[in-house]
Amino acid sequence: MKTNPTTAPEPRPPRISDFDIELTLLLEAIYLKYQHDFRHYAMSSLRRRLTQALDEFGLATLSQMQDRIMRSGADFARLFQYLTVQVSDMFRDPAYFLALRQQVMPVLRTYPSIKVWVAGCSTGEELWSLKILFDEEGLTERTLFYATDINPDALARAEAGIYALDRIAGFTQNYLAAGGKRSLSDYYHAAYGGARFAGALKDRVVFADHSLSTDEVFLEAHLVSCRNVMIYFDRALQDRALGLFQRALVRRGFLGLGSKESLRFSNQHEAFDEFCPRERIYQKR
């Protein structure tokens, strides 16, 4: 007499919290309503920032938040500030800028014209740091800079180039550690209760809205600097962004990443050589 073999029960899917279910639905609603795609941002970071947003809005659940932003563009604009990270410093991680000055600039100097893409420029500290660096290395007149971000408020602040005076001491310390050749005060003047860096530095800079989640390549670049941005992406979005950078860069062009970011486990690692491994500077093969 034959008997049916005993089959093991199918494993239950992992339990998903109500918060994460509502978070998934909220991100999908934002994408469909406003065409901003946060669905592949790192969930741990989103959970933390959206918990803060709930407190700020005085709401109990993300479902309530979804209802608010679906009916109010102004409320979405408020929430948008929590979904994008705007933390930076001038000459942040000075060794990175020193490596650019000492090792990358001699290569870039061989080009008759240069294009630099500062991706995820936030409020502009990285951009103005690079502008100062290129000015001191005599490359400003042949270089075009493209500063992009998805946050229009951040782009406006980047273009204004105004920073609180109490940040200047830290900026100056970083600048000197990055091999600064002058006084940082040569590049700003006091205005609007802060230090204004833009001025003449704004020449040859293009500010533009660009999403690493949904937009495509728009230039051919010799240097792409995208630092401390991809730590907020999941692996799929990291790979997408790195694919954009790979396609944007000229042959033997340079890619600069943040100190906690790497190409090692990405699908683009074979497209680049490690140029300054410690400072996360790569060169396209």
Rosetta blueprint (number, residue, H / E / L):
1 M L
2 K L
3 T L
4 N L
5 P L
6 T L
7 T L
8 A L
9 P L
10 E L
11 P L
12 R L
13 P L
14 P L
15 R L
16 I L
17 S L
18 D H
19 F H
20 D H
21 I H
22 E H
23 L H
24 T H
25 L H
26 L H
27 L H
28 E H
29 A H
30 I H
31 Y H
32 L H
33 K H
34 Y H
35 Q L
36 H L
37 D L
38 F L
39 R L
40 H L
41 Y E
42 A L
43 M H
44 S H
45 S H
46 L H
47 R H
48 R H
49 R H
50 L H
51 T H
52 Q H
53 A H
54 L H
55 D H
56 E H
57 F H
58 G L
59 L L
60 A L
61 T L
62 L H
63 S H
64 Q H
65 M H
66 Q H
67 D H
68 R H
69 I H
70 M H
71 R H
72 S L
73 G H
74 A H
75 D H
76 F H
77 A H
78 R H
79 L H
80 F H
81 Q H
82 Y H
83 L H
84 T L
85 V L
86 Q L
87 V L
88 S L
89 D L
90 M L
91 F L
92 R L
93 D L
94 P H
95 A H
96 Y H
97 F H
98 L H
99 A H
100 L H
101 R H
102 Q H
103 Q H
104 V H
105 M H
106 P H
107 V H
108 L H
109 R L
110 T L
111 Y L
112 P L
113 S L
114 I E
115 K E
116 V E
117 W E
118 V E
119 A E
120 G L
121 C L
122 S L
123 T L
124 G L
125 E H
126 E H
127 L H
128 W H
129 S H
130 L H
131 K H
132 I H
133 L H
134 F H
135 D H
136 E H
137 E L
138 G L
139 L L
140 T H
141 E H
142 R H
143 T E
144 L E
145 F E
146 Y E
147 A E
148 T E
149 D E
150 I L
151 N L
152 P H
153 D H
154 A H
155 L H
156 A H
157 R H
158 A H
159 E H
160 A H
161 G L
162 I E
163 Y E
164 A E
165 L H
166 D H
167 R H
168 I H
169 A H
170 G H
171 F H
172 T H
173 Q H
174 N H
175 Y H
176 L H
177 A H
178 A L
179 G L
180 G L
181 K L
182 R L
183 S L
184 L H
185 S H
186 D H
187 Y H
188 Y L
189 H E
190 A E
191 A E
192 Y L
193 G L
194 G E
195 A E
196 R E
197 F L
198 A L
199 G H
200 A H
201 L H
202 K H
203 D L
204 R L
205 V E
206 V E
207 F E
208 A E
209 D E
210 H L
211 S L
212 L L
213 S L
214 T L
215 D L
216 E L
217 V L
218 F L
219 L L
220 E L
221 A E
222 H E
223 L E
224 V E
225 S E
226 C E
227 R L
228 N L
229 V L
230 M H
231 I H
232 Y H
233 F E
234 D L
235 R H
236 A H
237 L H
238 Q H
239 D H
240 R H
241 A H
242 L H
243 G H
244 L H
245 F H
246 Q H
247 R H
248 A H
249 L E
250 V E
251 R E
252 R E
253 G E
254 F E
255 L E
256 G E
257 L E
258 G L
259 S L
260 K L
261 E L
262 S L
263 L L
264 R L
265 F L
266 S L
267 N L
268 Q L
269 H H
270 E H
271 A H
272 F E
273 D E
274 E E
275 F E
276 C E
277 P H
278 R H
279 E H
280 R L
281 I E
282 Y E
283 Q E
284 K E
285 R L
